[in-house]
């Protein structure tokens, strides 16, 4: 499996988590653009952790139980997929906050 396939499967698995995370990231960036603050940057990461936990719980709770077998048959475990989705989501927030710091800080 090449990297493009892995990225595509990760997007397919974590689409709901990515979309809610992207909305949160854009809201945080909008607040940072209004007035840059280091304390808000730290608070946004703490709240991001809480939002991510709630989102992952809800997505996993209401997902079809048999859909995970598609990924398992491809050699991807639920833990690997969740880890890559959450890391990509936090990395997107970190890059966005770094850009806000460079532009407005």
C-alpha positions, 0 to 999 in steps of 0.5 A, spaced: 500 500 500 502 506 497 502 513 501 496 515 497 492 509 499 493 510 506 492 517 506 485 516 502 483 510 507 485 515 513 480 520 510 475 515 509 475 513 516 476 519 519 472 524 515 467 526 521 473 527 525 476 531 520 470 536 518 469 537 525 476 538 527 477 543 521 471 547 523 474 548 530 481 550 527 478 555 523 474 558 529 480 558 533 484 562 527 478 567 526 479 569 534 486 569 533 486 573 527 482 578 531 487 579 537 493 574 538 494 571 544 498 566 547 494 564 552 488 563 547 493 559 543 494 554 549 487 554 551 485 552 544 489 546 544 486 544 551 479 545 548 481 541 542 483 535 546 476 535 549 472 536 543 476 531 539 475 526 545 467 527 544 467 527 537 471 520 537 466 517 542 460 520 538 463 517 531 465 511 534 459 510 538 454 511 532 458 508 526 456 501 523 460 495 527 461 491 521 465 497 517 471 496 521 472 490 518 474 493 511 480 496 514 482 490 518 482 486 511 487 491 508 491 491 514 489 497 518 487 497 525 482 501 528 488 504 533 492 506 527 487 509 524 485 513 530 492 515 531 493 518 524 486 522 524 488 525 531 495 526 529 493 530 523 488 534 526 492 536 531 498 538 526 493 542 522 491 546 528 498 547 530 500 549 523 494 554 523 496 557 530 503 557 527 501 561 521 497 566 525 503 567 530 507 569 524 502 573 521 499 577 527 504 576 532 
